[in-house]
Amino acid sequence: MAEMQREVDRYISQFKEGYFSPLSMLARMSEEVGELAREVNHRFGEKPKKPSEAENSIELELGDILFITMCFANSLGIDLTEAHDKVMHKFNTRDKDRWTKKDTD
C-alpha cells in the first residue's frame, strides 16, 4: 500500500496544482462512489444501460475510488497501511462476534 501511495504522490507532484483541498476531494470521492453505484445498478439491479451510455466497469470505478482515497490520504499525511491495520484491529476485537462465523470443521 505504501508503494501505491508513493506512486500516486509522484503522479500528483508533477502538476503545479498538486492535491485538491480535502473538501474538493470528498466531493470527488462522492462522485466516484456514485459512478460505482450506477455500474452496480446496471449490472445487478433493474436499471439496464441506455444504448447511448459509455461502457464502464465496476473494476475501473473501484480503481478510481482507490486512487482518490490515496490522494486524500496523501494530502493529509495519512499512512493507509496504518489506517488498515487499525481498522482490522477494530474488526478483530470490537466486532469479532458481530456476525455468524463459518464452521471450520
Biopython code that builds the backbone (N, CA, C, O; Angstrom):
import numpy as np
from Bio.PDB.StructureBuilder import StructureBuilder

atoms = [
    (1, "MET", "N", (0.832, -1.185, 0.000)),
    (1, "MET", "CA", (0.000, 0.000, 0.000)),
    (1, "MET", "C", (0.881, 1.254, 0.000)),
    (1, "MET", "O", (0.581, 2.237, -0.678)),
    (2, "ALA", "N", (1.956, 1.203, 0.762)),
    (2, "ALA", "CA", (2.847, 2.369, 0.836)),
    (2, "ALA", "C", (3.416, 2.707, -0.534)),
    (2, "ALA", "O", (3.519, 3.881, -0.888)),
    (3, "GLU", "N", (3.785, 1.699, -1.304)),
    (3, "GLU", "CA", (4.337, 1.959, -2.638)),
    (3, "GLU", "C", (3.270, 2.559, -3.551)),
    (3, "GLU", "O", (3.569, 3.440, -4.358)),
    (4, "MET", "N", (2.044, 2.095, -3.430)),
    (4, "MET", "CA", (0.965, 2.671, -4.240)),
    (4, "MET", "C", (0.746, 4.131, -3.855)),
    (4, "MET", "O", (0.523, 4.970, -4.727)),
    (5, "GLN", "N", (0.808, 4.446, -2.560)),
    (5, "GLN", "CA", (0.673, 5.848, -2.139)),
    (5, "GLN", "C", (1.810, 6.695, -2.698)),
    (5, "GLN", "O", (1.590, 7.832, -3.115)),
    (6, "ARG", "N", (3.017, 6.150, -2.710)),
    (6, "ARG", "CA", (4.162, 6.895, -3.276)),
    (6, "ARG", "C", (3.976, 7.099, -4.779)),
    (6, "ARG", "O", (4.280, 8.172, -5.302)),
    (7, "GLU", "N", (3.484, 6.085, -5.470)),
    (7, "GLU", "CA", (3.253, 6.204, -6.911)),
    (7, "GLU", "C", (2.236, 7.306, -7.211)),
    (7, "GLU", "O", (2.439, 8.113, -8.118)),
    (8, "VAL", "N", (1.151, 7.336, -6.452)),
    (8, "VAL", "CA", (0.145, 8.386, -6.621)),
    (8, "VAL", "C", (0.762, 9.748, -6.332)),
    (8, "VAL", "O", (0.495, 10.715, -7.045)),
    (9, "ASP", "N", (1.590, 9.831, -5.285)),
    (9, "ASP", "CA", (2.223, 11.105, -4.940)),
    (9, "ASP", "C", (3.164, 11.575, -6.039)),
    (9, "ASP", "O", (3.202, 12.763, -6.358)),
    (10, "ARG", "N", (3.925, 10.646, -6.623)),
    (10, "ARG", "CA", (4.803, 11.023, -7.741)),
    (10, "ARG", "C", (3.985, 11.557, -8.912)),
    (10, "ARG", "O", (4.378, 12.526, -9.560)),
    (11, "TYR", "N", (2.854, 10.925, -9.177)),
    (11, "TYR", "CA", (1.999, 11.367, -10.270)),
    (11, "TYR", "C", (1.466, 12.781, -10.000)),
    (11, "TYR", "O", (1.588, 13.665, -10.848)),
    (12, "ILE", "N", (0.877, 12.989, -8.819)),
    (12, "ILE", "CA", (0.285, 14.287, -8.476)),
    (12, "ILE", "C", (1.349, 15.374, -8.388)),
    (12, "ILE", "O", (1.093, 16.520, -8.758)),
    (13, "SER", "N", (2.535, 15.031, -7.903)),
    (13, "SER", "CA", (3.605, 16.014, -7.692)),
    (13, "SER", "C", (4.132, 16.637, -8.978)),
    (13, "SER", "O", (4.815, 17.660, -8.927)),
    (14, "GLN", "N", (3.831, 16.046, -10.123)),
    (14, "GLN", "CA", (4.312, 16.617, -11.378)),
    (14, "GLN", "C", (3.461, 17.806, -11.846)),
    (14, "GLN", "O", (3.805, 18.475, -12.820)),
    (15, "PHE", "N", (2.361, 18.062, -11.154)),
    (15, "PHE", "CA", (1.457, 19.143, -11.544)),
    (15, "PHE", "C", (1.518, 20.293, -10.537)),
    (15, "PHE", "O", (1.568, 20.068, -9.328)),
    (16, "LYS", "N", (1.512, 21.517, -11.044)),
    (16, "LYS", "CA", (1.564, 22.693, -10.180)),
    (16, "LYS", "C", (0.389, 22.736, -9.206)),
    (16, "LYS", "O", (0.532, 23.193, -8.072)),
    (17, "GLU", "N", (-0.767, 22.260, -9.650)),
    (17, "GLU", "CA", (-1.963, 22.331, -8.805)),
    (17, "GLU", "C", (-1.858, 21.433, -7.573)),
    (17, "GLU", "O", (-2.457, 21.731, -6.539)),
    (18, "GLY", "N", (-1.115, 20.355, -7.671)),
    (18, "GLY", "CA", (-0.978, 19.439, -6.542)),
    (18, "GLY", "C", (-2.301, 18.802, -6.157)),
    (18, "GLY", "O", (-3.192, 18.627, -6.988)),
    (19, "TYR", "N", (-2.412, 18.462, -4.889)),
    (19, "TYR", "CA", (-3.636, 17.834, -4.398)),
    (19, "TYR", "C", (-4.740, 18.877, -4.253)),
    (19, "TYR", "O", (-4.478, 20.038, -3.938)),
    (20, "PHE", "N", (-5.966, 18.447, -4.485)),
    (20, "PHE", "CA", (-7.115, 19.307, -4.246)),
    (20, "PHE", "C", (-7.312, 19.469, -2.742)),
    (20, "PHE", "O", (-6.714, 18.736, -1.954)),
    (21, "SER", "N", (-8.132, 20.408, -2.349)),
    (21, "SER", "CA", (-8.445, 20.592, -0.928)),
    (21, "SER", "C", (-9.223, 19.375, -0.427)),
    (21, "SER", "O", (-9.846, 18.669, -1.221)),
    (22, "PRO", "N", (-9.193, 19.126, 0.877)),
    (22, "PRO", "CA", (-9.951, 17.977, 1.419)),
    (22, "PRO", "C", (-11.435, 18.010, 1.046)),
    (22, "PRO", "O", (-12.014, 16.970, 0.732)),
    (23, "LEU", "N", (-12.046, 19.174, 1.076)),
    (23, "LEU", "CA", (-13.465, 19.258, 0.726)),
    (23, "LEU", "C", (-13.696, 18.897, -0.740)),
    (23, "LEU", "O", (-14.664, 18.209, -1.063)),
    (24, "SER", "N", (-12.824, 19.352, -1.617)),
    (24, "SER", "CA", (-12.938, 19.006, -3.040)),
    (24, "SER", "C", (-12.725, 17.512, -3.251)),
    (24, "SER", "O", (-13.400, 16.890, -4.072)),
    (25, "MET", "N", (-11.782, 16.942, -2.506)),
    (25, "MET", "CA", (-11.551, 15.504, -2.657)),
    (25, "MET", "C", (-12.724, 14.686, -2.136)),
    (25, "MET", "O", (-13.054, 13.642, -2.698)),
    (26, "LEU", "N", (-13.346, 15.150, -1.078)),
    (26, "LEU", "CA", (-14.529, 14.452, -0.577)),
    (26, "LEU", "C", (-15.647, 14.501, -1.617)),
    (26, "LEU", "O", (-16.348, 13.512, -1.827)),
    (27, "ALA", "N", (-15.810, 15.644, -2.258)),
    (27, "ALA", "CA", (-16.812, 15.761, -3.317)),
    (27, "ALA", "C", (-16.472, 14.832, -4.479)),
    (27, "ALA", "O", (-17.352, 14.181, -5.041)),
    (28, "ARG", "N", (-15.200, 14.776, -4.830)),
    (28, "ARG", "CA", (-14.782, 13.892, -5.927)),
    (28, "ARG", "C", (-14.991, 12.424, -5.545)),
    (28, "ARG", "O", (-15.427, 11.621, -6.370)),
    (29, "MET", "N", (-14.681, 12.081, -4.296)),
    (29, "MET", "CA", (-14.886, 10.718, -3.837)),
    (29, "MET", "C", (-16.374, 10.352, -3.890)),
    (29, "MET", "O", (-16.737, 9.248, -4.294)),
    (30, "SER", "N", (-17.216, 11.283, -3.483)),
    (30, "SER", "CA", (-18.666, 11.051, -3.536)),
    (30, "SER", "C", (-19.121, 10.816, -4.970)),
    (30, "SER", "O", (-19.952, 9.949, -5.240)),
    (31, "GLU", "N", (-18.568, 11.594, -5.874)),
    (31, "GLU", "CA", (-18.889, 11.432, -7.294)),
    (31, "GLU", "C", (-18.481, 10.045, -7.787)),
    (31, "GLU", "O", (-19.240, 9.386, -8.499)),
    (32, "GLU", "N", (-17.290, 9.608, -7.410)),
    (32, "GLU", "CA", (-16.809, 8.290, -7.838)),
    (32, "GLU", "C", (-17.650, 7.167, -7.242)),
    (32, "GLU", "O", (-17.919, 6.170, -7.913)),
    (33, "VAL", "N", (-18.063, 7.322, -5.991)),
    (33, "VAL", "CA", (-18.922, 6.309, -5.369)),
    (33, "VAL", "C", (-20.264, 6.260, -6.107)),
    (33, "VAL", "O", (-20.836, 5.185, -6.289)),
    (34, "GLY", "N", (-20.758, 7.410, -6.522)),
    (34, "GLY", "CA", (-21.983, 7.446, -7.314)),
    (34, "GLY", "C", (-21.825, 6.721, -8.638)),
    (34, "GLY", "O", (-22.741, 6.028, -9.081)),
    (35, "GLU", "N", (-20.671, 6.878, -9.274)),
    (35, "GLU", "CA", (-20.420, 6.175, -10.535)),
    (35, "GLU", "C", (-20.338, 4.663, -10.299)),
    (35, "GLU", "O", (-20.803, 3.882, -11.130)),
    (36, "LEU", "N", (-19.757, 4.251, -9.183)),
    (36, "LEU", "CA", (-19.733, 2.829, -8.837)),
    (36, "LEU", "C", (-21.157, 2.321, -8.624)),
    (36, "LEU", "O", (-21.514, 1.249, -9.112)),
    (37, "ALA", "N", (-21.959, 3.077, -7.908)),
    (37, "ALA", "CA", (-23.344, 2.682, -7.659)),
    (37, "ALA", "C", (-24.098, 2.508, -8.979)),
    (37, "ALA", "O", (-24.893, 1.582, -9.136)),
    (38, "ARG", "N", (-23.841, 3.394, -9.899)),
    (38, "ARG", "CA", (-24.502, 3.308, -11.202)),
    (38, "ARG", "C", (-24.110, 2.018, -11.930)),
    (38, "ARG", "O", (-24.960, 1.338, -12.504)),
    (39, "GLU", "N", (-22.810, 1.690, -11.899)),
    (39, "GLU", "CA", (-22.345, 0.463, -12.558)),
    (39, "GLU", "C", (-22.920, -0.783, -11.889)),
    (39, "GLU", "O", (-23.328, -1.724, -12.569)),
    (40, "VAL", "N", (-22.952, -0.788, -10.562)),
    (40, "VAL", "CA", (-23.514, -1.934, -9.844)),
    (40, "VAL", "C", (-25.003, -2.068, -10.166)),
    (40, "VAL", "O", (-25.503, -3.177, -10.354)),
    (41, "ASN", "N", (-25.700, -0.953, -10.228)),
    (41, "ASN", "CA", (-27.124, -0.981, -10.553)),
    (41, "ASN", "C", (-27.349, -1.500, -11.971)),
    (41, "ASN", "O", (-28.295, -2.250, -12.211)),
    (42, "HIS", "N", (-26.495, -1.113, -12.904)),
    (42, "HIS", "CA", (-26.623, -1.611, -14.278)),
    (42, "HIS", "C", (-26.375, -3.113, -14.340)),
    (42, "HIS", "O", (-27.047, -3.833, -15.079)),
    (43, "ARG", "N", (-25.414, -3.573, -13.568)),
    (43, "ARG", "CA", (-25.043, -4.994, -13.643)),
    (43, "ARG", "C", (-25.947, -5.896, -12.810)),
    (43, "ARG", "O", (-26.296, -6.993, -13.248)),
    (44, "PHE", "N", (-26.328, -5.452, -11.624)),
    (44, "PHE", "CA", (-27.069, -6.317, -10.711)),
    (44, "PHE", "C", (-28.484, -5.825, -10.410)),
    (44, "PHE", "O", (-29.285, -6.559, -9.831)),
    (45, "GLY", "N", (-28.790, -4.606, -10.793)),
    (45, "GLY", "CA", (-30.089, -4.030, -10.477)),
    (45, "GLY", "C", (-31.057, -4.109, -11.633)),
    (45, "GLY", "O", (-30.868, -4.859, -12.591)),
    (46, "GLU", "N", (-32.081, -3.325, -11.513)),
    (46, "GLU", "CA", (-33.153, -3.339, -12.515)),
    (46, "GLU", "C", (-33.029, -2.215, -13.534)),
    (46, "GLU", "O", (-33.976, -1.939, -14.270)),
    (47, "LYS", "N", (-31.886, -1.574, -13.582)),
    (47, "LYS", "CA", (-31.728, -0.427, -14.478)),
    (47, "LYS", "C", (-30.658, -0.718, -15.531)),
    (47, "LYS", "O", (-29.476, -0.463, -15.301)),
    (48, "PRO", "N", (-31.066, -1.248, -16.677)),
    (48, "PRO", "CA", (-30.066, -1.507, -17.726)),
    (48, "PRO", "C", (-29.529, -0.198, -18.310)),
    (48, "PRO", "O", (-30.170, 0.850, -18.229)),
    (49, "LYS", "N", (-28.352, -0.291, -18.891)),
    (49, "LYS", "CA", (-27.750, 0.888, -19.523)),
    (49, "LYS", "C", (-28.545, 1.283, -20.756)),
    (49, "LYS", "O", (-29.140, 0.452, -21.443)),
    (50, "LYS", "N", (-28.531, 2.583, -21.007)),
    (50, "LYS", "CA", (-29.108, 3.093, -22.245)),
    (50, "LYS", "C", (-28.094, 2.834, -23.353)),
    (50, "LYS", "O", (-26.893, 2.790, -23.085)),
    (51, "PRO", "N", (-28.548, 2.663, -24.581)),
    (51, "PRO", "CA", (-27.597, 2.455, -25.686)),
    (51, "PRO", "C", (-26.582, 3.585, -25.825)),
    (51, "PRO", "O", (-25.476, 3.366, -26.319)),
    (52, "SER", "N", (-26.947, 4.786, -25.397)),
    (52, "SER", "CA", (-26.054, 5.936, -25.537)),
    (52, "SER", "C", (-25.018, 6.028, -24.411)),
    (52, "SER", "O", (-24.102, 6.845, -24.495)),
    (53, "GLU", "N", (-25.143, 5.204, -23.353)),
    (53, "GLU", "CA", (-24.219, 5.273, -22.222)),
    (53, "GLU", "C", (-22.917, 4.545, -22.533)),
    (53, "GLU", "O", (-22.917, 3.471, -23.135)),
    (54, "ALA", "N", (-21.828, 5.139, -22.120)),
    (54, "ALA", "CA", (-20.499, 4.571, -22.372)),
    (54, "ALA", "C", (-20.291, 3.293, -21.572)),
    (54, "ALA", "O", (-20.859, 3.113, -20.495)),
    (55, "GLU", "N", (-19.462, 2.410, -22.123)),
    (55, "GLU", "CA", (-19.063, 1.201, -21.408)),
    (55, "GLU", "C", (-18.175, 1.598, -20.248)),
    (55, "GLU", "O", (-17.352, 2.506, -20.371)),
    (56, "ASN", "N", (-18.335, 0.937, -19.149)),
    (56, "ASN", "CA", (-17.518, 1.177, -17.974)),
    (56, "ASN", "C", (-17.510, -0.119, -17.198)),
    (56, "ASN", "O", (-18.124, -1.096, -17.627)),
    (57, "SER", "N", (-16.836, -0.152, -16.073)),
    (57, "SER", "CA", (-16.815, -1.391, -15.307)),
    (57, "SER", "C", (-16.717, -1.098, -13.820)),
    (57, "SER", "O", (-16.241, -0.043, -13.401)),
    (58, "ILE", "N", (-17.174, -2.045, -13.051)),
    (58, "ILE", "CA", (-17.058, -1.955, -11.595)),
    (58, "ILE", "C", (-15.585, -1.884, -11.219)),
    (58, "ILE", "O", (-15.209, -1.141, -10.313)),
    (59, "GLU", "N", (-14.753, -2.653, -11.910)),
    (59, "GLU", "CA", (-13.313, -2.654, -11.631)),
    (59, "GLU", "C", (-12.713, -1.255, -11.773)),
    (59, "GLU", "O", (-11.977, -0.804, -10.895)),
    (60, "LEU", "N", (-13.024, -0.570, -12.870)),
    (60, "LEU", "CA", (-12.477, 0.776, -13.083)),
    (60, "LEU", "C", (-13.004, 1.769, -12.061)),
    (60, "LEU", "O", (-12.267, 2.641, -11.600)),
    (61, "GLU", "N", (-14.273, 1.641, -11.707)),
    (61, "GLU", "CA", (-14.830, 2.559, -10.710)),
    (61, "GLU", "C", (-14.188, 2.324, -9.346)),
    (61, "GLU", "O", (-13.910, 3.285, -8.629)),
    (62, "LEU", "N", (-13.948, 1.074, -8.974)),
    (62, "LEU", "CA", (-13.239, 0.789, -7.719)),
    (62, "LEU", "C", (-11.818, 1.338, -7.778)),
    (62, "LEU", "O", (-11.304, 1.844, -6.780)),
    (63, "GLY", "N", (-11.186, 1.241, -8.937)),
    (63, "GLY", "CA", (-9.849, 1.809, -9.110)),
    (63, "GLY", "C", (-9.848, 3.314, -8.929)),
    (63, "GLY", "O", (-8.935, 3.865, -8.314)),
    (64, "ASP", "N", (-10.868, 3.991, -9.462)),
    (64, "ASP", "CA", (-10.983, 5.441, -9.274)),
    (64, "ASP", "C", (-11.138, 5.790, -7.797)),
    (64, "ASP", "O", (-10.546, 6.755, -7.314)),
    (65, "ILE", "N", (-11.935, 5.000, -7.087)),
    (65, "ILE", "CA", (-12.132, 5.241, -5.650)),
    (65, "ILE", "C", (-10.825, 5.014, -4.897)),
    (65, "ILE", "O", (-10.492, 5.773, -3.987)),
    (66, "LEU", "N", (-10.091, 3.984, -5.270)),
    (66, "LEU", "CA", (-8.805, 3.721, -4.625)),
    (66, "LEU", "C", (-7.840, 4.882, -4.867)),
    (66, "LEU", "O", (-7.143, 5.315, -3.949)),
    (67, "PHE", "N", (-7.799, 5.381, -6.092)),
    (67, "PHE", "CA", (-6.921, 6.500, -6.431)),
    (67, "PHE", "C", (-7.260, 7.741, -5.603)),
    (67, "PHE", "O", (-6.370, 8.349, -5.009)),
    (68, "ILE", "N", (-8.533, 8.118, -5.561)),
    (68, "ILE", "CA", (-8.901, 9.324, -4.824)),
    (68, "ILE", "C", (-8.704, 9.121, -3.328)),
    (68, "ILE", "O", (-8.397, 10.074, -2.612)),
    (69, "THR", "N", (-8.876, 7.893, -2.846)),
    (69, "THR", "CA", (-8.610, 7.602, -1.432)),
    (69, "THR", "C", (-7.135, 7.830, -1.128)),
    (69, "THR", "O", (-6.797, 8.398, -0.089)),
    (70, "MET", "N", (-6.263, 7.396, -2.019)),
    (70, "MET", "CA", (-4.829, 7.599, -1.816)),
    (70, "MET", "C", (-4.465, 9.078, -1.907)),
    (70, "MET", "O", (-3.627, 9.558, -1.143)),
    (71, "CYS", "N", (-5.085, 9.797, -2.829)),
    (71, "CYS", "CA", (-4.849, 11.243, -2.911)),
    (71, "CYS", "C", (-5.273, 11.913, -1.606)),
    (71, "CYS", "O", (-4.543, 12.740, -1.059)),
    (72, "PHE", "N", (-6.435, 11.558, -1.122)),
    (72, "PHE", "CA", (-6.972, 12.134, 0.111)),
    (72, "PHE", "C", (-6.016, 11.855, 1.270)),
    (72, "PHE", "O", (-5.657, 12.760, 2.024)),
    (73, "ALA", "N", (-5.612, 10.596, 1.401)),
    (73, "ALA", "CA", (-4.703, 10.211, 2.487)),
    (73, "ALA", "C", (-3.371, 10.941, 2.360)),
    (73, "ALA", "O", (-2.868, 11.482, 3.344)),
    (74, "ASN", "N", (-2.802, 10.962, 1.177)),
    (74, "ASN", "CA", (-1.510, 11.638, 0.974)),
    (74, "ASN", "C", (-1.593, 13.111, 1.353)),
    (74, "ASN", "O", (-0.696, 13.639, 2.009)),
    (75, "SER", "N", (-2.664, 13.768, 0.943)),
    (75, "SER", "CA", (-2.782, 15.202, 1.206)),
    (75, "SER", "C", (-2.873, 15.503, 2.697)),
    (75, "SER", "O", (-2.519, 16.596, 3.139)),
    (76, "LEU", "N", (-3.348, 14.530, 3.468)),
    (76, "LEU", "CA", (-3.489, 14.724, 4.915)),
    (76, "LEU", "C", (-2.389, 14.029, 5.713)),
    (76, "LEU", "O", (-2.414, 14.032, 6.944)),
    (77, "GLY", "N", (-1.419, 13.428, 5.008)),
    (77, "GLY", "CA", (-0.313, 12.750, 5.682)),
    (77, "GLY", "C", (-0.731, 11.469, 6.392)),
    (77, "GLY", "O", (-0.160, 11.112, 7.422)),
    (78, "ILE", "N", (-1.723, 10.779, 5.846)),
    (78, "ILE", "CA", (-2.216, 9.544, 6.451)),
    (78, "ILE", "C", (-1.593, 8.344, 5.756)),
    (78, "ILE", "O", (-1.635, 8.234, 4.530)),
    (79, "ASP", "N", (-1.020, 7.455, 6.539)),
    (79, "ASP", "CA", (-0.461, 6.204, 6.041)),
    (79, "ASP", "C", (-1.598, 5.188, 5.987)),
    (79, "ASP", "O", (-2.112, 4.770, 7.024)),
    (80, "LEU", "N", (-1.988, 4.795, 4.782)),
    (80, "LEU", "CA", (-3.125, 3.884, 4.634)),
    (80, "LEU", "C", (-2.835, 2.485, 5.172)),
    (80, "LEU", "O", (-3.765, 1.772, 5.549)),
    (81, "THR", "N", (-1.573, 2.080, 5.216)),
    (81, "THR", "CA", (-1.248, 0.788, 5.830)),
    (81, "THR", "C", (-1.573, 0.837, 7.318)),
    (81, "THR", "O", (-2.160, -0.098, 7.862)),
    (82, "GLU", "N", (-1.189, 1.926, 7.971)),
    (82, "GLU", "CA", (-1.516, 2.087, 9.395)),
    (82, "GLU", "C", (-3.024, 2.168, 9.600)),
    (82, "GLU", "O", (-3.559, 1.572, 10.535)),
    (83, "ALA", "N", (-3.707, 2.901, 8.731)),
    (83, "ALA", "CA", (-5.166, 3.012, 8.829)),
    (83, "ALA", "C", (-5.808, 1.641, 8.676)),
    (83, "ALA", "O", (-6.730, 1.296, 9.415)),
    (84, "HIS", "N", (-5.320, 0.857, 7.716)),
    (84, "HIS", "CA", (-5.834, -0.500, 7.504)),
    (84, "HIS", "C", (-5.613, -1.357, 8.747)),
    (84, "HIS", "O", (-6.521, -2.061, 9.190)),
    (85, "ASP", "N", (-4.410, -1.297, 9.308)),
    (85, "ASP", "CA", (-4.100, -2.091, 10.498)),
    (85, "ASP", "C", (-5.019, -1.730, 11.658)),
    (85, "ASP", "O", (-5.484, -2.612, 12.381)),
    (86, "LYS", "N", (-5.280, -0.454, 11.836)),
    (86, "LYS", "CA", (-6.169, -0.014, 12.923)),
    (86, "LYS", "C", (-7.598, -0.508, 12.702)),
    (86, "LYS", "O", (-8.262, -0.947, 13.641)),
    (87, "VAL", "N", (-8.060, -0.435, 11.464)),
    (87, "VAL", "CA", (-9.416, -0.895, 11.161)),
    (87, "VAL", "C", (-9.529, -2.407, 11.354)),
    (87, "VAL", "O", (-10.524, -2.891, 11.894)),
    (88, "MET", "N", (-8.518, -3.149, 10.917)),
    (88, "MET", "CA", (-8.561, -4.601, 11.097)),
    (88, "MET", "C", (-8.516, -4.971, 12.578)),
    (88, "MET", "O", (-9.163, -5.930, 12.999)),
    (89, "HIS", "N", (-7.762, -4.221, 13.360)),
    (89, "HIS", "CA", (-7.748, -4.456, 14.808)),
    (89, "HIS", "C", (-9.149, -4.245, 15.378)),
    (89, "HIS", "O", (-9.611, -5.027, 16.209)),
    (90, "LYS", "N", (-9.815, -3.197, 14.934)),
    (90, "LYS", "CA", (-11.181, -2.913, 15.383)),
    (90, "LYS", "C", (-12.109, -4.073, 15.023)),
    (90, "LYS", "O", (-12.881, -4.536, 15.863)),
    (91, "PHE", "N", (-12.035, -4.537, 13.784)),
    (91, "PHE", "CA", (-12.906, -5.634, 13.366)),
    (91, "PHE", "C", (-12.584, -6.921, 14.120)),
    (91, "PHE", "O", (-13.482, -7.697, 14.447)),
    (92, "ASN", "N", (-11.304, -7.142, 14.394)),
    (92, "ASN", "CA", (-10.901, -8.376, 15.077)),
    (92, "ASN", "C", (-11.118, -8.344, 16.582)),
    (92, "ASN", "O", (-10.990, -9.374, 17.243)),
    (93, "THR", "N", (-11.440, -7.192, 17.130)),
    (93, "THR", "CA", (-11.689, -7.101, 18.572)),
    (93, "THR", "C", (-13.139, -6.702, 18.818)),
    (93, "THR", "O", (-13.948, -7.534, 19.230)),
    (94, "ARG", "N", (-13.467, -5.472, 18.578)),
    (94, "ARG", "CA", (-14.815, -4.970, 18.858)),
    (94, "ARG", "C", (-15.896, -5.748, 18.103)),
    (94, "ARG", "O", (-16.953, -6.048, 18.658)),
    (95, "ASP", "N", (-15.628, -6.068, 16.852)),
    (95, "ASP", "CA", (-16.648, -6.699, 16.004)),
    (95, "ASP", "C", (-16.451, -8.202, 15.825)),
    (95, "ASP", "O", (-17.071, -8.800, 14.946)),
    (96, "LYS", "N", (-15.605, -8.818, 16.635)),
    (96, "LYS", "CA", (-15.262, -10.231, 16.404)),
    (96, "LYS", "C", (-16.456, -11.169, 16.501)),
    (96, "LYS", "O", (-16.457, -12.217, 15.855)),
    (97, "ASP", "N", (-17.456, -10.832, 17.275)),
    (97, "ASP", "CA", (-18.624, -11.702, 17.421)),
    (97, "ASP", "C", (-19.886, -11.116, 16.795)),
    (97, "ASP", "O", (-20.993, -11.564, 17.094)),
    (98, "ARG", "N", (-19.727, -10.134, 15.944)),
    (98, "ARG", "CA", (-20.890, -9.458, 15.355)),
    (98, "ARG", "C", (-21.622, -10.329, 14.341)),
    (98, "ARG", "O", (-22.851, -10.288, 14.271)),
    (99, "TRP", "N", (-20.898, -11.105, 13.566)),
    (99, "TRP", "CA", (-21.511, -11.923, 12.524)),
    (99, "TRP", "C", (-21.298, -13.401, 12.811)),
    (99, "TRP", "O", (-20.417, -13.775, 13.586)),
    (100, "THR", "N", (-22.111, -14.235, 12.178)),
    (100, "THR", "CA", (-22.037, -15.684, 12.363)),
    (100, "THR", "C", (-20.842, -16.234, 11.598)),
    (100, "THR", "O", (-20.731, -16.050, 10.385)),
    (101, "LYS", "N", (-19.958, -16.904, 12.310)),
    (101, "LYS", "CA", (-18.771, -17.454, 11.677)),
    (101, "LYS", "C", (-19.088, -18.788, 11.009)),
    (101, "LYS", "O", (-19.968, -19.531, 11.444)),
    (102, "LYS", "N", (-18.349, -19.067, 9.941)),
    (102, "LYS", "CA", (-18.472, -20.346, 9.252)),
    (102, "LYS", "C", (-17.863, -21.436, 10.126)),
    (102, "LYS", "O", (-16.930, -21.188, 10.889)),
    (103, "ASP", "N", (-18.401, -22.638, 10.002)),
    (103, "ASP", "CA", (-17.796, -23.774, 10.699)),
    (103, "ASP", "C", (-16.453, -24.068, 10.056)),
    (103, "ASP", "O", (-16.338, -24.077, 8.830)),
    (104, "THR", "N", (-15.443, -24.308, 10.869)),
    (104, "THR", "CA", (-14.113, -24.594, 10.330)),
    (104, "THR", "C", (-13.784, -26.076, 10.390)),
    (104, "THR", "O", (-12.648, -26.474, 10.132)),
    (105, "ASP", "N", (-14.782, -26.900, 10.734)),
    (105, "ASP", "CA", (-14.554, -28.359, 10.810)),
    (105, "ASP", "C", (-14.428, -28.989, 9.448)),
    (105, "ASP", "O", (-14.236, -30.200, 9.343)),
]
sb = StructureBuilder()
sb.init_structure("model")
sb.init_model(0)
sb.init_chain("A")
sb.init_seg("    ")
for serial, (resi, resn, name, xyz) in enumerate(atoms, 1):
    if name == "N":
        sb.init_residue(resn, " ", resi, " ")
    sb.init_atom(name, np.array(xyz, "f"), 0.0, 1.0, " ", f" {name:<3s}", serial, name[0])
structure = sb.get_structure()
